[in-house]
Amino acid sequence: MTGTGRLKALGTVLVALVLGTLLNAQAMLLTAKGLPFGWRRSVAVAVMDPVAQLSRALRLDVPRRELDRALGHGPAAVPSPAPVPSPTPTGTPAPGPPPSPTPSPTPSVPTAQHPLRILTVGDSMAQAMGQSLITAAAATGVARAELDFRFSSGLSRPDFFDWPGHLAGVLAGRDRPDALVVVFGANDAQGMETSHGVLDFGTAAWDAEYAARVAAVMRQVTAAGVRVYWVGQPVARSSSYSHRMAALDAIYRAQAARHEGVTYVDSWPLFTDSHGAYAAYLPTSSGLTLMRLPDGIHLTRAGGDRLARAVMAEVRQDWRLGP
């Protein structure tokens, strides 16, 4: 290849890189914003923000947004970052026994003409279960479910995606759900920015702040007359990650017990073997079935079905849907 040919090839590669960056600038900016607080995040956001603005101005963000919508990812769908490391105590503690149930008003019985409206919200862990819940609800003939999840989101980083603000719009809409299934936690074991600075995961101050955020969402939803089914995170293959999820589950369980109209759904024992340990495969009527994706965290379709059945069992009991 001549020198001119090499220059043309290099130019083509550079143009492709620039175009690819502009087409995916919004997702890259969201990924940058989702990084743990620190200089790396600051630099990444500072670099990507003007690129994203240029992409919007040229309307080069439209193809990616339409593709995400077609795939059902929603406007904020970006790849989930790796869990944030934290100190690793020995062993993987189970979240513990559930508290006494909180009394709540008895809902009206749904009918085919006036079906129960269920909405599943949350992070990427809500995806498989939420999709399975849509099928399970439809099978009752008197319920319908929808799914609204965002990759990499949660309650720790409202700067990345503001769930309380988003839920305010959902609860004020004409199609407000009767029941809200909530799945948070997969991305929440990381630093939280407050008016007093960034709180580190694993500290008492972090626990108190996160519990306050969980409680605020529970009050926000139940105050609108919507019942809440708060789904805990399941055990994971990584013992350190499982320990973090167990700590979050303890907060969800405690807050659910304090708020009328909130039911905690414990997913932990659904995905353990007979010894209480993580199991990628679990016995079903079809034999051993794969429940977890290769990352050891997310659920397969069978795993989603398994968790959806547990949620629907609570829904059926509360709304008297029958067996």
C-alpha positions as a Markdown table, in Angstrom:
| # | Residue | x | y | z |
|---|---|---|---|---|
| 1 | Met | 0.0 | 0.0 | 0.0 |
| 2 | Thr | 1.4 | 3.4 | -0.9 |
| 3 | Gly | 1.7 | 6.3 | 1.5 |
| 4 | Thr | -1.4 | 7.9 | 0.1 |
| 5 | Gly | -3.3 | 4.7 | 0.4 |
| 6 | Arg | -2.3 | 4.4 | 4.1 |
| 7 | Leu | -3.3 | 8.0 | 4.8 |
| 8 | Lys | -6.8 | 7.3 | 3.2 |
| 9 | Ala | -7.2 | 4.2 | 5.2 |
| 10 | Leu | -6.2 | 6.0 | 8.4 |
| 11 | Gly | -8.6 | 8.8 | 7.5 |
| 12 | Thr | -11.5 | 6.3 | 7.0 |
| 13 | Val | -10.8 | 4.7 | 10.4 |
| 14 | Leu | -10.7 | 8.1 | 12.1 |
| 15 | Val | -14.0 | 9.2 | 10.5 |
| 16 | Ala | -15.6 | 5.9 | 11.5 |
| 17 | Leu | -14.4 | 6.3 | 15.1 |
| 18 | Val | -15.7 | 9.9 | 15.3 |
| 19 | Leu | -19.1 | 8.9 | 13.8 |
| 20 | Gly | -19.4 | 6.0 | 16.1 |
| 21 | Thr | -18.6 | 8.2 | 19.1 |
| 22 | Leu | -21.2 | 10.7 | 18.0 |
| 23 | Leu | -23.9 | 8.1 | 17.4 |
| 24 | Asn | -23.3 | 6.6 | 20.9 |
| 25 | Ala | -22.5 | 9.8 | 22.7 |
| 26 | Gln | -25.6 | 9.8 | 24.9 |
| 27 | Ala | -25.0 | 6.2 | 26.1 |
| 28 | Met | -21.3 | 7.0 | 26.7 |
| 29 | Leu | -22.2 | 10.0 | 28.7 |
| 30 | Leu | -24.6 | 8.0 | 30.9 |
| 31 | Thr | -21.9 | 5.4 | 31.4 |
| 32 | Ala | -19.5 | 8.2 | 32.5 |
| 33 | Lys | -22.0 | 9.6 | 34.9 |
| 34 | Gly | -22.5 | 6.1 | 36.4 |
| 35 | Leu | -18.9 | 5.7 | 37.3 |
| 36 | Pro | -18.0 | 5.9 | 41.1 |
| 37 | Phe | -17.4 | 9.4 | 42.4 |
| 38 | Gly | -13.8 | 10.6 | 41.8 |
| 39 | Trp | -11.5 | 12.1 | 39.3 |
| 40 | Arg | -12.0 | 9.4 | 36.7 |
| 41 | Arg | -15.8 | 10.2 | 36.6 |
| 42 | Ser | -15.1 | 13.9 | 36.6 |
| 43 | Val | -12.8 | 13.6 | 33.6 |
| 44 | Ala | -15.0 | 11.2 | 31.7 |
| 45 | Val | -18.1 | 13.5 | 32.1 |
| 46 | Ala | -16.1 | 16.6 | 31.2 |
| 47 | Val | -15.0 | 14.9 | 28.0 |
| 48 | Met | -18.3 | 13.3 | 27.0 |
| 49 | Asp | -20.7 | 16.1 | 27.9 |
| 50 | Pro | -19.8 | 18.4 | 24.9 |
| 51 | Val | -19.6 | 15.4 | 22.6 |
| 52 | Ala | -23.2 | 14.5 | 23.7 |
| 53 | Gln | -24.4 | 18.0 | 23.2 |
| 54 | Leu | -22.9 | 18.1 | 19.6 |
| 55 | Ser | -24.6 | 14.7 | 18.9 |
| 56 | Arg | -28.0 | 16.1 | 20.0 |
| 57 | Ala | -27.5 | 19.2 | 18.0 |
| 58 | Leu | -26.8 | 17.1 | 14.8 |
| 59 | Arg | -29.6 | 14.7 | 15.8 |
| 60 | Leu | -27.1 | 11.8 | 15.6 |
| 61 | Asp | -28.5 | 10.5 | 18.8 |
| 62 | Val | -31.8 | 9.6 | 17.1 |
| 63 | Pro | -30.7 | 6.3 | 15.6 |
| 64 | Arg | -29.4 | 4.9 | 18.9 |
| 65 | Arg | -32.5 | 6.1 | 20.8 |
| 66 | Glu | -34.8 | 4.5 | 18.3 |
| 67 | Leu | -32.8 | 1.2 | 18.4 |
| 68 | Asp | -33.0 | 1.2 | 22.2 |
| 69 | Arg | -36.8 | 1.8 | 22.1 |
| 70 | Ala | -37.2 | -1.0 | 19.5 |
| 71 | Leu | -35.3 | -3.4 | 21.8 |
| 72 | Gly | -37.4 | -2.3 | 24.8 |
| 73 | His | -34.4 | -0.8 | 26.6 |
| 74 | Gly | -35.9 | 2.6 | 27.2 |
| 75 | Pro | -34.1 | 5.9 | 26.8 |
| 76 | Ala | -31.6 | 5.4 | 29.6 |
| 77 | Ala | -30.5 | 1.9 | 28.7 |
| 78 | Val | -26.7 | 1.5 | 28.8 |
| 79 | Pro | -24.5 | -1.4 | 29.7 |
| 80 | Ser | -24.4 | -2.0 | 33.5 |
| 81 | Pro | -21.0 | -1.2 | 35.1 |
| 82 | Ala | -19.2 | -3.8 | 37.2 |
| 83 | Pro | -20.2 | -3.8 | 40.9 |
| 84 | Val | -18.2 | -1.4 | 43.0 |
| 85 | Pro | -15.6 | -3.2 | 45.2 |
| 86 | Ser | -16.0 | -3.0 | 49.0 |
| 87 | Pro | -14.5 | -4.7 | 52.0 |
| 88 | Thr | -15.2 | -8.5 | 51.9 |
| 89 | Pro | -16.2 | -10.1 | 55.2 |
| 90 | Thr | -15.8 | -13.9 | 55.3 |
| 91 | Gly | -18.7 | -16.0 | 54.2 |
| 92 | Thr | -22.0 | -15.0 | 52.5 |
| 93 | Pro | -24.6 | -14.2 | 55.2 |
| 94 | Ala | -28.2 | -14.8 | 54.4 |
| 95 | Pro | -30.4 | -11.7 | 55.0 |
| 96 | Gly | -32.1 | -13.4 | 57.9 |
| 97 | Pro | -35.7 | -14.2 | 58.8 |
| 98 | Pro | -38.6 | -12.0 | 57.6 |
| 99 | Pro | -40.3 | -9.7 | 60.1 |
| 100 | Ser | -43.9 | -9.8 | 61.1 |
| 101 | Pro | -46.1 | -8.6 | 58.1 |
| 102 | Thr | -47.3 | -5.0 | 58.1 |
| 103 | Pro | -51.1 | -4.7 | 58.1 |
| 104 | Ser | -52.6 | -2.9 | 55.1 |
| 105 | Pro | -56.0 | -2.2 | 53.7 |
| 106 | Thr | -57.7 | -5.0 | 51.7 |
| 107 | Pro | -57.7 | -4.0 | 48.0 |
| 108 | Ser | -60.7 | -4.4 | 45.8 |
| 109 | Val | -61.1 | -7.6 | 43.7 |
| 110 | Pro | -60.0 | -7.0 | 40.0 |
| 111 | Thr | -62.2 | -8.1 | 37.1 |
| 112 | Ala | -61.6 | -8.7 | 33.4 |
| 113 | Gln | -63.3 | -5.3 | 32.8 |
| 114 | His | -61.3 | -3.6 | 35.5 |
| 115 | Pro | -58.0 | -5.5 | 35.6 |
| 116 | Leu | -55.3 | -5.1 | 38.2 |
| 117 | Arg | -52.6 | -2.9 | 36.8 |
| 118 | Ile | -49.1 | -4.0 | 37.8 |
| 119 | Leu | -45.9 | -2.0 | 37.0 |
| 120 | Thr | -42.4 | -3.4 | 37.5 |
| 121 | Val | -39.7 | -0.8 | 37.9 |
| 122 | Gly | -36.0 | -1.0 | 38.8 |
| 123 | Asp | -32.5 | -1.8 | 37.5 |
| 124 | Ser | -31.4 | -4.6 | 35.2 |
| 125 | Met | -32.4 | -7.3 | 37.7 |
| 126 | Ala | -36.0 | -6.3 | 37.0 |
| 127 | Gln | -35.7 | -7.2 | 33.3 |
| 128 | Ala | -36.2 | -11.0 | 33.3 |
| 129 | Met | -38.5 | -11.1 | 36.2 |
| 130 | Gly | -40.6 | -8.2 | 34.9 |
| 131 | Gln | -41.0 | -9.9 | 31.5 |
| 132 | Ser | -42.1 | -13.1 | 33.2 |
| 133 | Leu | -44.5 | -11.1 | 35.3 |
| 134 | Ile | -46.2 | -9.8 | 32.2 |
| 135 | Thr | -47.0 | -13.3 | 31.1 |
| 136 | Ala | -48.0 | -14.4 | 34.6 |
| 137 | Ala | -50.4 | -11.5 | 35.1 |
| 138 | Ala | -52.0 | -12.0 | 31.7 |
| 139 | Ala | -52.6 | -15.7 | 32.5 |
| 140 | Thr | -54.9 | -14.6 | 35.4 |
| 141 | Gly | -57.4 | -12.9 | 33.0 |
| 142 | Val | -57.9 | -10.1 | 35.5 |
| 143 | Ala | -54.4 | -8.5 | 35.6 |
| 144 | Arg | -52.0 | -6.9 | 33.3 |
| 145 | Ala | -48.4 | -6.0 | 33.9 |
| 146 | Glu | -45.9 | -3.6 | 32.3 |
| 147 | Leu | -42.1 | -3.2 | 32.7 |
| 148 | Asp | -40.1 | 0.0 | 33.1 |
| 149 | Phe | -36.4 | -0.7 | 33.9 |
| 150 | Arg | -33.1 | 1.2 | 33.5 |
| 151 | Phe | -29.7 | -0.5 | 33.3 |
| 152 | Ser | -27.2 | 0.8 | 35.8 |
| 153 | Ser | -29.8 | 2.7 | 37.8 |
| 154 | Gly | -30.8 | 2.6 | 41.5 |
| 155 | Leu | -31.3 | 4.8 | 44.5 |
| 156 | Ser | -27.6 | 5.6 | 45.2 |
| 157 | Arg | -27.1 | 7.7 | 42.1 |
| 158 | Pro | -30.0 | 10.1 | 41.3 |
| 159 | Asp | -27.5 | 12.1 | 39.3 |
| 160 | Phe | -27.5 | 9.1 | 36.8 |
| 161 | Phe | -31.2 | 8.4 | 36.9 |
| 162 | Asp | -33.7 | 10.0 | 39.3 |
| 163 | Trp | -36.1 | 7.2 | 40.2 |
| 164 | Pro | -38.2 | 9.3 | 42.7 |
| 165 | Gly | -38.6 | 12.0 | 40.1 |
| 166 | His | -39.6 | 9.4 | 37.5 |
| 167 | Leu | -42.0 | 7.8 | 39.8 |
| 168 | Ala | -43.7 | 11.1 | 40.5 |
| 169 | Gly | -44.6 | 11.3 | 36.9 |
| 170 | Val | -45.8 | 7.7 | 36.8 |
| 171 | Leu | -48.0 | 8.1 | 39.9 |
| 172 | Ala | -49.5 | 11.3 | 38.5 |
| 173 | Gly | -50.4 | 9.8 | 35.2 |
| 174 | Arg | -53.8 | 8.6 | 34.0 |
| 175 | Asp | -52.5 | 5.0 | 33.9 |
| 176 | Arg | -51.2 | 4.9 | 37.4 |
| 177 | Pro | -50.7 | 1.3 | 38.5 |
| 178 | Asp | -52.5 | -0.4 | 41.3 |
| 179 | Ala | -49.4 | -2.3 | 42.3 |
| 180 | Leu | -45.8 | -1.4 | 41.9 |
| 181 | Val | -43.1 | -4.1 | 41.9 |
| 182 | Val | -39.7 | -2.6 | 42.8 |
| 183 | Val | -36.3 | -4.1 | 42.1 |
| 184 | Phe | -33.3 | -2.0 | 43.2 |
| 185 | Gly | -29.8 | -2.8 | 44.6 |
| 186 | Ala | -27.6 | -4.4 | 41.9 |
| 187 | Asn | -25.8 | -1.1 | 41.3 |
| 188 | Asp | -26.4 | 0.6 | 44.7 |
| 189 | Ala | -23.5 | -0.6 | 46.8 |
| 190 | Gln | -21.3 | 2.4 | 46.0 |
| 191 | Gly | -20.7 | 5.9 | 47.2 |
| 192 | Met | -23.6 | 8.3 | 47.6 |
| 193 | Glu | -23.3 | 12.1 | 47.2 |
| 194 | Thr | -25.1 | 14.1 | 49.8 |
| 195 | Ser | -25.0 | 17.7 | 51.0 |
| 196 | His | -22.4 | 16.6 | 53.5 |
| 197 | Gly | -20.1 | 15.0 | 50.9 |
| 198 | Val | -19.8 | 11.5 | 49.5 |
| 199 | Leu | -20.7 | 8.6 | 51.9 |
| 200 | Asp | -18.8 | 5.4 | 51.5 |
| 201 | Phe | -20.7 | 2.1 | 51.3 |
| 202 | Gly | -20.4 | 0.0 | 54.4 |
| 203 | Thr | -20.5 | 2.9 | 56.9 |
| 204 | Ala | -23.3 | 3.6 | 59.3 |
| 205 | Ala | -23.9 | 7.0 | 57.7 |
| 206 | Trp | -24.3 | 5.3 | 54.3 |
| 207 | Asp | -26.8 | 2.8 | 55.8 |
| 208 | Ala | -28.8 | 5.6 | 57.3 |
| 209 | Glu | -28.9 | 7.6 | 54.1 |
| 210 | Tyr | -29.8 | 4.6 | 51.9 |
| 211 | Ala | -32.6 | 3.5 | 54.4 |
| 212 | Ala | -34.0 | 7.0 | 54.2 |
| 213 | Arg | -34.1 | 6.9 | 50.4 |
| 214 | Val | -35.8 | 3.5 | 50.4 |
| 215 | Ala | -38.3 | 4.8 | 53.0 |
| 216 | Ala | -39.0 | 7.9 | 50.9 |
| 217 | Val | -39.8 | 5.8 | 47.8 |
| 218 | Met | -42.1 | 3.6 | 49.9 |
| 219 | Arg | -44.0 | 6.6 | 51.3 |
| 220 | Gln | -44.1 | 8.3 | 47.9 |
| 221 | Val | -45.8 | 5.3 | 46.3 |
| 222 | Thr | -48.1 | 4.2 | 49.1 |
| 223 | Ala | -49.3 | 7.8 | 49.6 |
| 224 | Ala | -50.6 | 7.6 | 46.1 |
| 225 | Gly | -52.7 | 4.6 | 47.0 |
| 226 | Val | -50.5 | 2.1 | 45.2 |
| 227 | Arg | -49.4 | -1.1 | 46.9 |
| 228 | Val | -45.7 | -1.9 | 46.8 |
| 229 | Tyr | -44.0 | -5.3 | 46.4 |
| 230 | Trp | -40.3 | -4.7 | 47.1 |
| 231 | Val | -38.2 | -7.5 | 45.7 |
| 232 | Gly | -34.9 | -8.3 | 47.5 |
| 233 | Gln | -31.7 | -9.1 | 45.6 |
| 234 | Pro | -30.8 | -12.8 | 45.3 |
| 235 | Val | -27.6 | -14.5 | 46.3 |
| 236 | Ala | -24.9 | -14.1 | 43.7 |
| 237 | Arg | -21.9 | -16.3 | 42.7 |
| 238 | Ser | -19.4 | -13.8 | 44.1 |
| 239 | Ser | -19.4 | -14.0 | 47.9 |
| 240 | Ser | -18.3 | -10.3 | 48.2 |
| 241 | Tyr | -21.1 | -9.2 | 46.0 |
| 242 | Ser | -23.6 | -11.4 | 47.8 |
| 243 | His | -22.5 | -9.8 | 51.1 |
| 244 | Arg | -23.3 | -6.4 | 49.8 |
| 245 | Met | -26.7 | -7.5 | 48.5 |
| 246 | Ala | -27.5 | -9.1 | 51.8 |
| 247 | Ala | -26.8 | -5.8 | 53.5 |
| 248 | Leu | -29.1 | -4.0 | 51.1 |
| 249 | Asp | -31.8 | -6.7 | 51.6 |
| 250 | Ala | -31.7 | -6.2 | 55.3 |
| 251 | Ile | -32.5 | -2.5 | 54.7 |
| 252 | Tyr | -35.4 | -3.3 | 52.3 |
| 253 | Arg | -36.8 | -5.8 | 54.8 |
| 254 | Ala | -36.7 | -3.5 | 57.7 |
| 255 | Gln | -38.2 | -0.6 | 55.9 |
| 256 | Ala | -41.0 | -2.7 | 54.4 |
| 257 | Ala | -41.9 | -3.8 | 57.9 |
| 258 | Arg | -42.3 | -0.2 | 58.9 |
| 259 | His | -44.5 | 0.9 | 56.0 |
| 260 | Glu | -48.1 | -0.1 | 55.6 |
| 261 | Gly | -49.0 | -1.3 | 52.1 |
| 262 | Val | -45.4 | -2.6 | 51.4 |
| 263 | Thr | -44.6 | -6.3 | 51.1 |
| 264 | Tyr | -41.0 | -7.5 | 51.0 |
| 265 | Val | -40.5 | -10.4 | 48.6 |
| 266 | Asp | -37.4 | -12.4 | 49.6 |
| 267 | Ser | -35.6 | -13.7 | 46.5 |
| 268 | Trp | -32.6 | -15.1 | 48.4 |
| 269 | Pro | -33.8 | -18.6 | 49.2 |
| 270 | Leu | -35.3 | -19.0 | 45.7 |
| 271 | Phe | -31.8 | -19.3 | 44.2 |
| 272 | Thr | -29.9 | -21.3 | 46.7 |
| 273 | Asp | -29.2 | -25.0 | 46.8 |
| 274 | Ser | -30.2 | -27.3 | 49.7 |
| 275 | His | -27.2 | -26.0 | 51.7 |
| 276 | Gly | -28.2 | -22.4 | 51.3 |
| 277 | Ala | -25.4 | -21.6 | 48.8 |
| 278 | Tyr | -25.5 | -20.0 | 45.3 |
| 279 | Ala | -26.7 | -22.4 | 42.6 |
| 280 | Ala | -26.6 | -21.6 | 38.9 |
| 281 | Tyr | -28.8 | -24.7 | 38.2 |
| 282 | Leu | -31.8 | -25.6 | 40.2 |
| 283 | Pro | -34.2 | -28.6 | 40.0 |
| 284 | Thr | -37.5 | -28.0 | 38.2 |
| 285 | Ser | -40.2 | -30.3 | 36.8 |
| 286 | Ser | -38.0 | -30.5 | 33.6 |
| 287 | Gly | -34.9 | -31.4 | 35.6 |
| 288 | Leu | -31.9 | -29.2 | 36.5 |
| 289 | Thr | -32.5 | -25.8 | 34.9 |
| 290 | Leu | -30.1 | -22.9 | 34.4 |
| 291 | Met | -31.3 | -19.9 | 36.5 |
| 292 | Arg | -28.5 | -17.4 | 36.2 |
| 293 | Leu | -26.6 | -15.8 | 33.4 |
| 294 | Pro | -22.8 | -16.2 | 33.1 |
| 295 | Asp | -22.1 | -13.1 | 35.2 |
| 296 | Gly | -23.5 | -15.0 | 38.2 |
| 297 | Ile | -25.8 | -12.1 | 39.0 |
| 298 | His | -28.6 | -11.7 | 36.4 |
| 299 | Leu | -31.4 | -14.1 | 35.8 |
| 300 | Thr | -32.2 | -16.3 | 32.8 |
| 301 | Arg | -35.7 | -16.6 | 31.6 |
| 302 | Ala | -36.3 | -19.6 | 33.9 |
| 303 | Gly | -34.9 | -17.6 | 36.8 |
| 304 | Gly | -37.2 | -14.7 | 35.9 |
| 305 | Asp | -40.2 | -17.1 | 35.8 |
| 306 | Arg | -39.2 | -18.4 | 39.2 |
| 307 | Leu | -39.0 | -15.0 | 40.8 |
| 308 | Ala | -42.2 | -13.8 | 39.1 |
| 309 | Arg | -44.1 | -16.7 | 40.6 |
| 310 | Ala | -43.0 | -15.7 | 44.1 |
| 311 | Val | -44.2 | -12.1 | 43.4 |
| 312 | Met | -47.5 | -13.3 | 41.9 |
| 313 | Ala | -48.1 | -15.4 | 45.0 |
| 314 | Glu | -48.1 | -12.3 | 47.1 |
| 315 | Val | -50.2 | -10.4 | 44.5 |
| 316 | Arg | -52.7 | -13.2 | 44.3 |
| 317 | Gln | -53.1 | -13.3 | 48.1 |
| 318 | Asp | -53.5 | -9.5 | 48.5 |
| 319 | Trp | -55.9 | -9.0 | 45.5 |
| 320 | Arg | -57.7 | -12.3 | 45.9 |
| 321 | Leu | -57.0 | -13.5 | 42.4 |
| 322 | Gly | -57.4 | -17.2 | 43.2 |
| 323 | Pro | -54.9 | -20.0 | 42.7 |
